[in-house]
Amino acid sequence: MRIEAKNLNYTYSPKAKDFSVRALKNVNLTIEEGDFFAIVGHTGSGKSTFVQHINGLIKVQKGSGELTVGEFDLTDKKCDFKSLRAKTGMVFQYPEYQLFAETVRDDVAFGLKNFFPNLSEKEREEKVKKAIELVGLDYKRIKDRSPFEFSGGQKRRIAIAGVLVSEPEVLILDEPAAGLDPQGKKDFLSLLKKVHGSFVKTIVIVSHDMNLVSEYCNRAAVFSNGGIYKVGSPKEIFSDAAAVEGLGLELPVTAYLENELKKAGVEISSDLTEEDFINNAAKVLIKKGDNA
């Protein structure tokens, strides 16, 4: 599903003049089906407000622009928000804190019962099994255990299974790697790459981790003071180091190294993923060695 915002605005407490806050200012943004898209920006830039519009957690205010997600017009009073939310899964920061049921199976099945109440018990069980196995866990071994028995990384997988069970086309995640150790972060992001391109066509992440953005995302939007500063590939976003840092963001390691090497007279151009940076750096060094 294509996500398109046109002149989207949002104001918190609009009727309280002394306390109103304009969180979004004429946001124009298109996220194409198939994107692994990042929303980045400093605290208070409007990024979280924007992504909560995508599945209707925050409603578009009357006369405040346009927003469509696939066939859903979120400005239409007749918009079927229940169907929209079944197709646009939202994963909040630290989703493992939202686990609540007595068993893993019941926790994962909760959203399914809400969105698809007419499924038979057999159909529901098959979908729960598929979701649990999709996140790399053994269904038979864990289905009847408490979700609170597991490690942080495993709890996060269980929580994600509870979103994936409805087979959303769009998956939105707020700081997906927050609180994970390096290996847990790598494993979790590998999981996201695995589900991307299956029934999950599009992934949208909100993140302060620019290394994550450069490594996994094909496009990104930088929010600043409620508006969009820039949209493009990670290479395009991080091409101006001074501007990025001026917005309160850090450069990914690969972009930082490219800039520092350029100052030393070594030109390396990569797409800013670690693999591409290393490969291009090796080619430059080999060439320099051959010319020595």
Secondary structure, DSSP 8 states (H G I E B T S, - for coil): --EEEEEEEEEESTT-TTT-EEEEEEEEEEE-TT-EEEEEESTTSSHHHHHHHHTTSS---TTS-EEEETTEETT-TT--HHHHHHHEEEE-SSGGGG--SSSHHHHHHHHHHHH-TT--HHHHHHHHHHHHHHTT--HHHHTTS-GGGS-HHHHHHHHHHHHHTT--SEEEEESTTTT--HHHHHHHHHHHHHHBTTTB-EEEEE-S-HHHHHHH-SEEEEEETTEEEEEE-HHHHTS-HHHHHHTT----HHHHHHHHHHHTT------SSHHHHHHHHHHHHHHHHHH-
